[in-house]
């Protein structure tokens, strides 16, 4: 059995904001729900294979435990710990890159 996937409050809020922005752009609840669901479910692979993606280059002073990947032009950053994976950030990838 893999590690637990834990969404931080910040990442959860980011995903909710992405839902609202995408809904406003697409005007389709079905499309928006499908994309957000796919983003959310894409994190499940991390439970068994957390090092599948590259280190997050936007994280200042990254000690090698924060990684990131893109899904549907959204960038998902996550923290790899011994017993869990923490989803820490979801951001539209075409916005100006922000270090954190």
N, C-alpha and C positions, 0 to 999 in steps of 0.2 A: 504494500500500500504506500502511496506517495505522501508528499507533504500536504498540509492543509493550505488552501488558498483563502487568504483573508483580504477583503477590500477595505481600505482605510476610509474614513468618513470623507476625506478630501477627494479620493478617487471616485467614490460613489457620487459625490456632488458633481464632479467633473463629467461623469457619465450621464447624469440627469441633465446637465446643461447641454451636453452634446445632443441628447435626445430632443430637447426643445429647439435648438438651433437647426438641427436636421429636419425636424417637422416643419419649421417655418420655411425652410428652403424647398423641400420636396412637396409639401402640401399633401403627403400621403402617409397615413398612420401605419399602413401595412409595410411599406418600404422602410420607414423609420424604425418600426419595431423589429423588423428582420435584421437590419444592420446593427442596431444596438444589441440585440440578442446574440448575434454572431461575435461581436466584440467581447461581450461578457463571457460567452462560452469558450472563446479562444484561449482564455487563461487556464482552462482545465489541463492542457498539455503540460503546463509548468509543474504540476504536482509530481510527475514522474521524471521530468527532464528539464529542470530549471536552468541549466546552462545552454539550452538550445539556441538562445539568441545572444547577440553581442553585448558588450558592456555599454552602458548609457554614456555617450560622449558629452551630453549636456549637463551631467551631474558634476558639480564642482567637488574636488577632493574625493572622487569615487574610489573606495577602497577595494573595488573588485567584486562587490556583492550587489550592485545595482545594475540591472540590465534593461533593455528596451527593445520593442519591436513595433511594427506597424500592421494595422488591420483596417481596411476600408478608409484609408488616409487618416487614421487616428493613431497616435503614438502612445503606446502603453508602457509605462515604466514600472518596474517591480524590484523589490528587495528580497534577496535570497537569504534566509536565516536557516539555522540548523533544523528546526521542526516545522517551519511554515514559509510560505511565499506571501509577501505583502504587496498588493497592488497599490502603488502610491500616487500614480498620476495617469490621467487620460487627457490628451490634448490633440486638437486638430493639427495635423502635421504640416499643413500648408500655411499656417500662421508663422509669424516671425519666431525663429527658435529662441527659447528663453532658457538660460542656465538656471539651475536651482541648487 
